[in-house]
Amino acid sequence: MIECPHSLYFFRGDVETFDMTQAVNTLNDWFIVPLGRPVIAPPKQKRNTIDIPGANGVLDLSNSLTHYPVFENREGTIDFAVLNDKPGYDWLTVYTKMMKFLQGNTVKMFLEDDPKFFYEGQVWVDDWDSRNDGTWSEVTLGYDLQPYRRSIYTSIDEWLWDPFNFETDVIQTTQFNAIRIDSDDWEEHDFTGLIDMMPVIPEFTVDTDDDQPMSAQLYNSDLKINWKDISLPEGTNTFYDCILCEATPESVVKMRFKGHGQLTIKFRSGRL
């Protein structure tokens, strides 16, 4: 495999674990290179404002329903040069491969510059410029991607020391995987700093010692959730009103548990 700074990697379909050697790569599979460092356009916030006659400015209700900002999709284009000196990679072969893989399909896209996070959405061949001066052709990829880039690891996946960033990354497995609960009184767990920005609905897997549900409570300062009661029966549970996120640097996210057994909390975090 040829290594090229700023390549893109693509997976198609319902992929949960990511082996980059199995991904489609813009250089190795299509023999195209970006004309500059790819930067995915930032998402715009969905705004909800009311203009009040006789008052200055507007009344901003953007976060009134959710208590956290919501965003539009990321939209933009990336320009590539189509290399001409690889046998069997004439413009029509490259064009056909790209069209077959991308058009009309949902993909998970990685930047080589940011390999621990992926974008999900649609990417397509937006334009092809075949030069008449003998230089390389240019191809433009358009994209419409979900606003948050998501971690390649879930909250219970194993993490590695080598790519670990002590300033921005968190060790999640010891916090969310196989938590032992063995008390009839509340055991409090502080998850602040471990959730990230994107609102997530976690999956709780409960293995109790006595076939009795565990009890839980959630506190989230950003969402104005003040020790919301949650019952956790045996098995795997999802509660659509149980949302974890850290929308601001001042976020506080805690949970309390009581009961007897083992608890795993699975989610995939994301950030802008």
Buried (B, 14 or more C-beta within 10 A) or exposed (E): EEEBEBBBBBBEEEEEEBEEEEBBBBBBBBBBBBBEEBEBEEBEEEEBEEEEEEEEEEEEEBBEEBBBBBBEBBBBEBBBBBBBEEEEBEBEEBBEBBEEBBEEEEBBBBBBEEEBBBBBBBBBBEEBEEEEEEEBBBBBBBBEBBBBBBBBBBBBBEBEEEEEEEEEEBEBBEBBBEBEBEEEEEBEBEBBEBBBBBBBEBBBBBEBEEEEBBBBBBBBBBBEBEEBEBEBEBEEBEBEEBBBBBBEEEBBBBBBBBBBBBBBBBBBBBEE
